[in-house]
């Protein structure tokens, strides 16, 4: 995976800190966006996808969603982070 497609962000949630990695993976039909979760001992991750129940929102799934281009995938990642911040 090319280095410029990976990132890490430190978040604080309820006084606990987590490192949130993300990966943009190129596939034949587009891009997948993976969000890794490390929170209070939980190690795992999820694929970002449009939320079918809320227009403009994103959700996490166990199966990857194909984003048309990297700009769309990174915009989804940014929306996910904003949604998580609003949940506090």
Buried (B, 14 or more C-beta within 10 A) or exposed (E): EEEEBEEEEEBEEEEEEBEBBBBBBEEEEBBBBBBBBBBEEEEEBBBBBBBEEEEEBBBBEEEBBBBEEBEBBBBBBEBBBEBEEEEE
